[in-house]
Amino acid sequence: MPLEKHPLQNEFPQHQSRIQQLHASNDNFARLSDKYHQLDKEIFEIEQQKLINDENYLEQLKLRRLQLKDQLYHMLDKDLT
């Protein structure tokens, strides 16, 4: 299975302009988004280079990325419905 990065713009293509808007205007969204991208980069590098043998650690990172993605989605979806 090929390795992939998971940027928010690819995860939520329907919200690209909203991502940019919130990143510029909402400090909490910007902070969480930056954490998400940093975590995504770390996961990709670990998987690409097989830097660790601890699958539990990698799964914890992926779970945290998923939690951040969920938080960010709720912020994106808020006020749109």
N, C-alpha and C positions, 0 to 999 in steps of 0.2 A: 504494500500500500504506500503510495507516494506521500511524502511529508508535505504539510500545508501550513501556512500561516493563516490566522483567522482574524484579520482586521475587521473592525466594526462595519466599515463601509461594505465589505463583502458579506458579512453576517446579516446586515439589515440594509440591503440596497435600496429599498423603498423609502428609507429615512436618511439618505445621504445629506440633503440640505439641512434637515433638522439636527443631525449630528454636528455639522459645522456651526450652526446657529447656537446650539446649547454649549458646545465647547468654548465658544467665544463669550457667551453671556452668563453662564452658570458655573460658578467656581467648583461646586460639588460634582457636577457632571464632568467637568474638565479633569478634576483630580481622579475620579473613578475611571474615566476613559484612559488617562495616562497610565494608571495602575494596570488596567486591562491590557493595554498594548505592551507594557513592560513585561508582564507575566506571559503573554503570548510569545514574545520574543524569546524569553528564557526557556519556555517549553519547547519551542522549535529548535533552539540551539542544543538543548539536552538530547532531543530525539535525533537530530541530525548527526551529532557527534558521538552519540551514545556515551555521554559524559558520566552517567551514574548507572549503577546496577540496582539501585533502590527503587523498585517499582512503586512502593507505597508513597515515597516522596513525590514522584512524578504524578501519581494519581491525586495527591493532595493539591498539587499545583493546578491540575486540570479542573478539579472541583472548585477551587477558588476562582479560576477563570470563568467557569460556568455561573457561579454565584454573581460575579461582577457583571457578566453579560446579562443576566436576568435583571439585576438592579438597573442597568443602563437601559434595557428595553422598556422597563416600566416608566422610566423618566422620559424616554422618547415617545411612548404611546400616550402619556399623560397629556391632557388638554387637546388631544386630537380626536377623541371620540365624543 
